[in-house]
């Protein structure tokens, strides 16, 4: 697998027979999914590592490249003590 990193974006070269539509179809089968959101063929998810949360968006360009974008880093606040 080949990938490149540019600022806050990782670009991954996809295999020849990759089909994002098939993957999105699988991910959208459950209408009450709360672990991620899909809008305009872009998957959005918050990934937590310890107390740091990163908002990540995954999209595909022409079934040839996957873009993984890290938009924000949010520090976890424990408001219930």
N, C-alpha and C positions, 0 to 999 in steps of 0.2 A: 504494500500500500504506500502510495506517495502522498505527502502532504506538505504544505507550506504555511508559514505563520506570517501574517501581516497585521501589525498593531494588535487589536483585540479580536482578530478574525483568523480562524484556521480554515484553510482550503484543502479539501481531501479529494484526490482523483478517484473516481468511482469505477467499478468493474464495468465491462462492456454491456452486460445484460441487466444492469441495475434499473429498477422501475419504481420511482417515487410514488406514483399513483397507487400501485399495489400496496406499498407500505402505508400510505395515508389511509387507504381503504381499511386496512387491518386496524390501524390506530383509532379510527373514528367509529368502529362498530359499537362501542359502548357510549351511549349518549350522556351518561352521568359521570364521565371520567373527570377526576379532579386533580390528577397528578401532572397534567400538562394541558395546554390549549392549542388548538390548530385553527388558524385563520389565514386565508389566502395562501394555502399550501405551505405555511411556515409553522413549525412546531416551537412552542414557547414553554419553557420549564424553568423553575428555580431549583438550582442545585446547591445544597448546603454542605459545607465542609467545616466541621466544628461550629463556631459561632458566625462564620461568614457565609452569606448567601449570594450567589451569582445568578443573575437573570440571563439565560442562554436561549438563543434562537437558532434553529436549524432549518436550512432551506437548501434547495438543489437547483442548479442551473443546467437545463437541457439534459438531465440524467447523466451528466458527465462530471460535475463537480459539486461537492457538498460544502456549504458554508456553515461554520459553527461560529456564531457571533456572541461575544460576551459584552453585554450592554452596561450592566451596572453591578457594583458590588455593594450589598446591603449588610450592615452589621446587625446581628440579631439582638433585639432588646427583650429582656424578660420583664414584662410588665405585671405579671402575676407572681407575687412573692409570698 
